[in-house]
Amino acid sequence: MPIKLSKSVAVRNRQTGKITIEHNYIHTVSKKELIEKYNNSNTRPKDKQKIKNELVKRGGVVFG
């Protein structure tokens, strides 16, 4: 199962009344946004590790 960055959210369409689930998977987030979240001081250590693993998987980012 893909790794989630945050919880899934149920969104209700106000016109039709239908409810859709939006999943926030880490592989859909841009590299720039992941780096910003990683450097943010409010990010949980658990989420920082997930972001670090994703950036290493994508390549181009080196952690010392």
C-alpha angles and dihedrals in degrees: 000000000000120000116256123217094198139358123293116260129213110221121194120210105226094207100049101022091229119144120219128185118231115202118201104214119181095227091064094058119094121249092242092054092048091053090050091051091047092053093045112106093217095062115111117243089240091057092044089057091050090050092047091051091050093049092050089049091052092047132218095085120093124196117200 
